[in-house]
């Protein structure tokens, strides 16, 4: 991108970008910066970038080369076939979490006005999708991070749903409120896990990935959720928790030990036990 500002052609930028990063990522970055389409790349390679576009694209290509996730560069990611704003203050949505929404929706079908709380909401994707797909529900979302809540509120406005957002640590902001359904995608990666250095994870908020307990099993936050749930669930209410690929057995044990019934686990699109839960 050494010609930035000197009339760089779209086709030249496209070829150089494809040599430096993944071809799809290159196309999406160019479309994001230049406001063009895939058809434009093919049909109008002679189109000139503005100096500002060339400079911005050069910066984003360098950041992508360094491993920064595409979602942070474009400011958005897709979940449940809908686009959500993301920043480095929140985790990037992943398809794994869709099973959490699916199972939650299944448990709201027989309730006229279900009360739902999403603990550790991050970008708000779970709470927002539940409010969107179960419009009769009363949905609350909690997060300890003001920056995360700002992103979640913006996403709720973007998708036109009414979600109550509260700042605080897990159950702390809820007082003595009780709900029909508690859902959460908490930090569950074991502190120091080598996977934390792969696939762009070093750029994501570490406090949202790991509980930070050195030498732990990654279940510290899950234990808090399970131990505190009975005080905040209505009779028959459900707790659903997303967890790691190898944690289902232990999470089921913790649920049963706390007196939950109907304990089970559900698999994500990769056939991995991704969500476990039970009811009072």
C-alpha positions as CSV (number, residue, x, y, z in Angstrom):
1,X,0.0,0.0,0.0
2,X,3.0,2.3,-0.6
3,X,1.0,4.3,-3.1
4,X,-1.6,5.4,-0.5
5,X,-2.9,8.8,-1.4
6,X,-1.5,8.7,-5.0
7,X,-4.5,7.2,-6.8
8,X,-4.3,3.6,-5.9
9,X,-6.6,1.4,-8.0
10,X,-9.1,-1.0,-6.5
11,X,-7.8,-3.9,-8.4
12,X,-4.2,-3.3,-7.3
13,X,-5.3,-3.0,-3.7
14,X,-7.3,-6.3,-4.0
15,X,-4.3,-8.2,-5.4
16,X,-1.9,-6.9,-2.7
17,X,-4.3,-7.6,0.1
18,X,-4.9,-11.2,-1.0
19,X,-1.1,-11.7,-0.9
20,X,-1.0,-10.5,2.7
21,X,-4.1,-11.9,4.4
22,X,-6.8,-14.4,3.8
23,X,-8.7,-13.7,0.6
24,X,-12.1,-13.4,2.2
25,X,-10.8,-11.2,4.9
26,X,-9.2,-9.0,2.2
27,X,-12.4,-8.6,0.3
28,X,-14.4,-7.8,3.5
29,X,-11.9,-5.2,4.6
30,X,-11.9,-3.5,1.2
31,X,-15.7,-3.6,1.0
32,X,-15.8,-2.1,4.6
33,X,-13.4,0.8,3.8
34,X,-14.4,1.6,0.3
35,X,-18.1,1.0,0.4
36,X,-17.8,-1.3,-2.7
37,X,-19.2,-4.7,-3.4
38,X,-17.7,-8.0,-4.7
39,X,-19.1,-7.1,-8.1
40,X,-17.2,-3.8,-8.0
41,X,-14.0,-5.6,-7.4
42,X,-14.5,-7.7,-10.5
43,X,-16.1,-5.2,-12.8
44,X,-14.4,-1.9,-11.8
45,X,-10.8,-2.7,-10.9
46,X,-9.7,0.7,-12.3
47,X,-11.7,2.6,-9.7
48,X,-9.4,4.8,-7.6
49,X,-9.4,4.9,-3.9
50,X,-9.4,8.3,-2.1
51,X,-6.3,9.1,-0.1
52,X,-8.3,8.6,3.1
53,X,-9.5,5.1,2.0
54,X,-6.0,4.0,0.9
55,X,-4.5,5.1,4.2
56,X,-7.3,3.5,6.3
57,X,-7.0,0.3,4.4
58,X,-3.3,0.2,4.8
59,X,-3.7,0.5,8.6
60,X,-6.4,-2.2,8.8
61,X,-4.4,-4.6,6.6
62,X,-1.4,-4.2,8.9
63,X,-3.5,-4.9,12.0
64,X,-5.1,-8.0,10.4
65,X,-1.6,-9.3,9.4
66,X,-0.7,-8.9,13.1
67,X,-3.6,-11.2,14.0
68,X,-6.3,-8.8,15.2
69,X,-9.7,-10.3,14.5
70,X,-11.6,-9.0,11.5
71,X,-14.7,-8.2,13.6
72,X,-12.8,-5.6,15.6
73,X,-11.5,-4.1,12.4
74,X,-14.9,-3.8,10.8
75,X,-16.7,-3.1,14.1
76,X,-19.4,-5.8,13.6
77,X,-20.0,-9.6,13.7
78,X,-22.9,-11.9,12.9
79,X,-24.9,-14.0,15.4
80,X,-28.1,-15.8,14.8
81,X,-28.2,-14.3,11.2
82,X,-28.2,-10.8,12.6
83,X,-25.4,-8.2,12.7
84,X,-24.1,-6.9,16.0
85,X,-21.7,-4.1,16.9
86,X,-18.5,-5.3,18.6
87,X,-15.5,-3.6,20.1
88,X,-12.4,-4.9,21.9
89,X,-14.4,-4.4,25.1
90,X,-16.5,-7.5,24.3
91,X,-16.0,-11.0,23.1
92,X,-16.7,-11.6,19.4
93,X,-20.0,-13.6,19.0
94,X,-19.5,-17.3,18.1
95,X,-22.0,-19.8,16.6
96,X,-21.3,-22.0,19.7
97,X,-23.5,-19.7,21.7
98,X,-26.6,-20.2,19.5
99,X,-27.5,-23.4,21.4
100,X,-27.8,-21.3,24.6
101,X,-30.4,-19.2,22.9
102,X,-32.2,-22.2,21.4
103,X,-32.5,-23.9,24.8
104,X,-33.6,-20.8,26.5
105,X,-36.3,-20.1,23.9
106,X,-37.6,-23.7,24.3
107,X,-38.1,-23.1,28.0
108,X,-40.1,-19.8,27.5
109,X,-42.8,-21.3,25.2
110,X,-45.3,-22.2,27.9
111,X,-44.8,-19.0,29.9
112,X,-47.1,-16.0,29.2
113,X,-44.6,-13.3,30.4
114,X,-41.3,-15.1,31.2
115,X,-38.7,-13.2,33.3
116,X,-35.2,-13.8,32.0
117,X,-31.8,-12.6,33.1
118,X,-28.6,-12.9,31.2
119,X,-25.5,-12.7,33.5
120,X,-22.3,-11.4,32.0
121,X,-24.1,-10.2,28.9
122,X,-21.0,-8.7,27.1
123,X,-22.2,-7.4,23.7
124,X,-25.8,-8.3,24.6
125,X,-26.3,-10.9,21.9
126,X,-28.1,-13.5,24.1
127,X,-30.4,-11.1,25.9
128,X,-31.2,-9.2,22.7
129,X,-32.0,-12.4,20.7
130,X,-34.2,-13.6,23.5
131,X,-36.0,-10.3,23.6
132,X,-36.3,-10.3,19.8
133,X,-37.6,-13.9,19.5
134,X,-39.7,-13.9,22.7
135,X,-41.2,-10.4,22.6
136,X,-43.5,-11.1,25.5
137,X,-40.5,-11.7,27.8
138,X,-39.2,-9.3,30.4
139,X,-35.4,-9.4,29.8
140,X,-32.6,-8.2,32.1
141,X,-28.9,-8.2,31.3
142,X,-26.1,-7.8,33.8
143,X,-22.4,-7.1,33.3
144,X,-19.6,-5.7,35.5
145,X,-18.1,-3.7,32.6
146,X,-19.5,-0.3,31.8
147,X,-17.8,-0.5,28.4
148,X,-19.5,-3.8,27.6
149,X,-22.9,-2.4,28.7
150,X,-22.4,0.5,26.3
151,X,-22.0,-1.9,23.4
152,X,-24.9,-4.0,24.5
153,X,-27.2,-1.0,24.9
154,X,-26.2,0.2,21.4
155,X,-27.0,-3.3,20.0
156,X,-30.4,-3.4,21.8
157,X,-31.3,0.0,20.2
158,X,-30.1,-1.2,16.8
159,X,-32.4,-4.3,17.0
160,X,-35.3,-2.4,18.5
161,X,-35.7,-4.4,21.6
162,X,-36.4,-3.4,25.2
163,X,-33.8,-4.9,27.6
164,X,-33.1,-3.7,31.1
165,X,-29.3,-3.4,31.6
166,X,-27.7,-3.4,35.1
167,X,-24.1,-2.9,36.0
168,X,-22.6,-5.2,38.6
169,X,-21.0,-8.5,39.5
170,X,-23.2,-11.5,38.6
171,X,-26.2,-11.5,41.0
172,X,-25.3,-8.4,43.0
173,X,-27.5,-5.9,41.1
174,X,-30.6,-8.1,41.2
175,X,-31.4,-7.8,44.9
176,X,-34.0,-10.3,45.8
177,X,-35.5,-10.5,42.3
178,X,-36.4,-13.9,40.9
179,X,-36.6,-15.2,37.4
180,X,-38.0,-18.0,35.3
181,X,-34.8,-18.4,33.5
182,X,-31.1,-17.5,34.2
183,X,-28.7,-17.8,31.2
184,X,-25.0,-17.1,31.0
185,X,-22.0,-17.4,28.9
186,X,-19.4,-16.8,31.6
187,X,-15.5,-17.0,31.4
188,X,-14.6,-20.7,31.4
189,X,-11.2,-21.0,29.7
190,X,-8.6,-22.3,32.1
191,X,-6.1,-19.6,33.0
192,X,-2.9,-20.1,31.1
193,X,-4.5,-22.4,28.5
194,X,-2.3,-22.3,25.4
195,X,-5.4,-21.8,23.2
196,X,-5.6,-18.2,24.6
197,X,-2.6,-17.4,22.4
198,X,-4.3,-18.6,19.2
199,X,-6.9,-17.4,16.7
200,X,-7.0,-13.8,17.7
201,X,-7.8,-14.5,21.3
202,X,-5.0,-12.3,22.7
203,X,-6.9,-9.3,21.3
204,X,-10.2,-10.2,23.1
205,X,-10.9,-9.2,26.7
206,X,-9.2,-11.7,28.8
207,X,-11.5,-11.2,31.8
208,X,-14.3,-12.4,29.6
209,X,-12.4,-15.6,28.6
210,X,-10.9,-16.8,31.8
211,X,-11.7,-16.5,35.5
212,X,-8.1,-15.6,36.2
213,X,-7.6,-18.2,38.8
214,X,-4.1,-19.5,38.4
215,X,-4.0,-23.3,38.4
216,X,-7.8,-23.5,38.5
217,X,-10.2,-25.5,36.4
218,X,-12.0,-22.6,34.6
219,X,-15.2,-23.3,36.6
220,X,-14.9,-20.5,39.3
221,X,-17.5,-18.3,37.6
222,X,-19.7,-21.2,36.8
223,X,-19.7,-22.2,40.5
224,X,-20.8,-18.7,41.5
225,X,-23.7,-18.9,39.0
226,X,-24.8,-22.3,40.2
227,X,-24.5,-21.5,43.9
228,X,-26.4,-18.2,43.6
229,X,-29.1,-19.4,41.2
230,X,-31.6,-20.9,43.7
231,X,-32.0,-17.5,45.4
232,X,-33.0,-15.9,42.1
233,X,-35.1,-18.6,40.4
234,X,-38.9,-19.0,40.7
235,X,-40.1,-22.5,41.5
236,X,-39.4,-24.6,38.4
237,X,-37.1,-22.0,37.0
238,X,-34.2,-23.0,34.8
239,X,-30.4,-22.2,34.8
240,X,-28.6,-22.6,31.5
241,X,-24.8,-22.1,31.3
242,X,-22.4,-22.2,28.3
243,X,-19.1,-23.9,29.1
244,X,-16.0,-25.4,27.6
245,X,-15.8,-28.4,25.4
246,X,-14.6,-30.7,28.2
247,X,-16.5,-29.3,31.2
248,X,-20.0,-30.7,30.7
249,X,-19.6,-33.7,33.1
250,X,-18.3,-31.5,35.9
251,X,-21.0,-28.8,35.4
252,X,-23.7,-31.4,35.6
253,X,-22.2,-32.7,38.8
254,X,-22.2,-29.2,40.2
255,X,-25.8,-28.6,39.2
256,X,-27.0,-31.9,40.8
257,X,-25.0,-31.2,44.0
258,X,-26.8,-27.8,44.3
259,X,-30.2,-29.6,44.1
260,X,-31.1,-29.0,40.5
261,X,-33.3,-31.5,38.7
262,X,-33.7,-32.4,35.0
263,X,-29.9,-31.8,34.6
264,X,-28.7,-32.3,31.1
265,X,-26.3,-31.0,28.4
266,X,-26.9,-29.9,24.8
267,X,-24.6,-29.9,21.8
268,X,-23.6,-27.1,19.6
269,X,-23.3,-27.2,15.8
270,X,-19.9,-29.0,16.1
271,X,-21.6,-31.8,18.1
272,X,-19.8,-30.6,21.3
273,X,-21.6,-30.5,24.7
274,X,-21.7,-26.7,25.0
275,X,-24.6,-25.8,27.3
276,X,-25.7,-27.5,30.6
277,X,-28.5,-26.7,32.8
278,X,-31.3,-27.8,35.2
279,X,-34.4,-26.6,37.0
280,X,-35.4,-26.2,40.6
